[in-house]
Amino acid sequence: MPVDRLAARVGSTPFFAYDRAMLTRRIQLLRDTLPAGVSISYAVKANPMPAVVQHLSGLVDAFDVASGLELRTALDTPMPAARVSFAGPGKTDAELAQAVAAGVTIEMESETEAERVVAAGRRLGIRPRVAVRINPDFTVKGSGMRLGGGPQQFGIDAERVPALLKELVHADVDFLGFHVFAGSQNLRAESICEAQRQTVELMMRLADESPLPVRYLNVGGGFGIPYFPKDEPLDLAAVAANLRALVEGSIRPALPDARVVVELGRFIVGECGVYVTRVVDRKESRGRTYLVVDGGLHHQLAASGNFGQVIRRNYPLAIGNRWAEEARETVTVVGCLCTPLDLLGDNVTLPPAEIGDLVVIFQAGAYGLTASPTAFLGHPAPAEVLV
Ligand SMILES: *Cc1c(COP(=O)(O)O)cnc(C)c1O
């Protein structure tokens, strides 16, 4: 749909639009490439819009949630509770009780959390379904966000897992297996393959010593998407071939029935969304042309470079109502907040834009609205639509 028609349909700017057909194609790509029998779990925090989660519930095998609210969003869809896992540090007693009552799998992040899960189960008279999130003893290179290898707030240190499993033998819990999440936004297939090899090796070693049967192996994900001109898309086929070799060579011989899961957020939704803003001012300042738009970092923090980026680079953007026109003007696109951090496009060459034109920011489907400081400066919330 042309962006100006979409904007008219939404009725106001700024807004986020997510593409249903693209989401479907994205899952189809994963199905066509990943080994059969590997489950795909969607990490809801990447984009928790209820309509998106609802649409994906018919396409993926599982959901991973990270808060009580995300848990409710997941449970509002047809996804069975047994296919929802709840990870994340600092789960409150109320969230644990919610999770136990719903029958979702709790990915335990510490020994004390394990004790609290057992207590919640006892209080409710329900046997909690649990898995152990492991803080791996290796680290992954090439990841936008690196997890594991040293001390961290996520998961239980690998070397302490055997002692916890011994305790769990006597606890009234339904132990399913293990979860490792070693990093995020990784575009290098070799480093994802290496992480998967080390993850499976670690899990198989722990499963071999485990006094409890292991039926669930969540091997993480971290599949990245290209944001910047020099980024090459991830070689998904290479990752899939490596995973197939691990499943067939290492996992199946020892654990023929274990459910193997990859857990993805950004790779599924990131490319399926745009953030659309309108030019409210066009001004010159000492030789530089500024386009001032009605959105900004309060809705799309990542595009301003302030969501964990080390070097600020421009997200891809375009003038949505001037696709056919030649890019022949270099401008700086800024948001409407009173801070120089609210920079959306630094020295970008675009078709000459006027007040009222639409600036479209791509790759806005993941970690957009809910990863942004929406209350900052008190501007209205943007609309979100699934089209
Ligand atoms: C955030 C998160 C994900 C999703 O990461 P993406 O980079 O969006 O794929 C998956 N698993 C866990 C445990 C997470 O915390």
The ligand as a Tripos MOL2 file, in Angstrom:
@<TRIPOS>MOLECULE
LIG
   15    15     1     0     0
SMALL
NO_CHARGES

@<TRIPOS>ATOM
      1 C1         15.5850  -10.8140   23.8380 C.3       1 LIG1
      2 C2         15.6500  -12.2660   23.8550 C.ar      1 LIG1
      3 C3         15.4580  -12.9930   22.6720 C.ar      1 LIG1
      4 C4         15.2370  -12.3330   21.3420 C.3       1 LIG1
      5 O1         16.3990  -11.7520   20.8410 O.3       1 LIG1
      6 P1         16.4240  -11.2540   19.3280 P.3       1 LIG1
      7 O2         17.7720  -10.6510   19.1620 O.co2     1 LIG1
      8 O3         15.3250  -10.2700   19.1610 O.co2     1 LIG1
      9 O4         16.2120  -12.4410   18.4570 O.co2     1 LIG1
     10 C5         15.4770  -14.3620   22.7390 C.ar      1 LIG1
     11 N1         15.6710  -15.0030   23.9050 N.ar      1 LIG1
     12 C6         15.8770  -14.3410   25.0660 C.ar      1 LIG1
     13 C7         16.0810  -15.0920   26.3150 C.3       1 LIG1
     14 C8         15.8790  -12.9580   25.0770 C.ar      1 LIG1
     15 O5         16.0860  -12.3120   26.2200 O.3       1 LIG1
@<TRIPOS>BOND
     1     1     2 1
     2     2     3 ar
     3     2    14 ar
     4     3     4 1
     5     3    10 ar
     6     4     5 1
     7     5     6 1
     8     6     7 2
     9     6     8 1
    10     6     9 1
    11    10    11 ar
    12    11    12 ar
    13    12    13 1
    14    12    14 ar
    15    14    15 1
@<TRIPOS>SUBSTRUCTURE
     1 LIG1         1 GROUP 0 **** ****
